[in-house]
Amino acid sequence: MDTLPTLKELEEATADLALQLERQDRYDGNNPNKIVTAVREARERVTRLTVALKHAGLLERTTHEQLEARLDAAHPAARHRDIVTFERERYQRFVEPATWTLSGGVSTFSRGWRLLAPPAPKNGPDFD
C-alpha cells in the first residue's frame, strides 16, 4: 500500500532539482548530456509529488486543474481526441508527450482537456 507523500518530501525533491540544475550549469566538460538524465528524473519526481499532493488535497489546485478533475470524474473512460460536452461547453481529451529520453523516445506523457470553439451557426450569413 502506497503512503501519501508529504510536503517535506516535495521540499526535498525541489531542493534536489535545484542542485541538479546548478550542477548542469556549472558543468564545463565536453559531454553535453552528462547531467541531463539526473535533471529529468528530478523534474519528474517533483511533478509526481506535486500531482499526488494536489490529488490528496494538501496543495491547492488551480482553477483549470479543478475543471480537469471534474471532467476526469465525469468522463473517466475518455481517450485521446474524444470530444465531450460538459457544463454546456465542448472539450477534447488530449494525450501528448511531456518528456523525451536522450535517444528521442517518449519518457512521460501529459493528459488534459482542451476547450473547443463553439460550432459555427448552421444558418449563418452568406459571404459569397
Residue pairs with C-beta under 8 A, 6 or more apart in sequence:
4 52
4 53
4 56
4 58
5 49
5 52
5 53
5 56
7 53
7 58
7 59
9 49
10 46
10 49
10 50
10 53
13 42
13 45
13 46
13 49
14 46
16 42
16 45
17 39
17 42
17 43
17 45
17 46
20 35
20 38
20 39
20 42
21 39
23 35
23 38
24 35
24 36
24 39
27 34
27 35
33 102
36 102
37 102
40 99
40 107
43 99
44 99
44 107
44 108
50 59
53 59
54 60
54 61
54 65
61 69
67 113
68 112
68 113
70 86
71 78
71 84
71 86
71 91
71 113
72 78
74 84
74 86
75 82
75 84
75 86
75 93
78 84
78 93
79 93
79 95
80 93
80 94
80 95
81 92
81 93
81 94
82 92
82 93
83 90
83 91
83 92
83 93
83 116
84 90
84 91
84 92
84 93
85 91
89 115
89 116
90 115
90 116
90 118
90 119
91 113
91 114
91 115
91 116
92 113
92 114
92 116
93 111
93 112
93 113
94 111
94 112
94 113
94 114
95 109
95 110
95 111
96 109
96 110
97 106
97 108
97 109
97 110
98 107
98 108
98 109
98 110
99 106
99 107
99 108
100 106
100 107
101 107
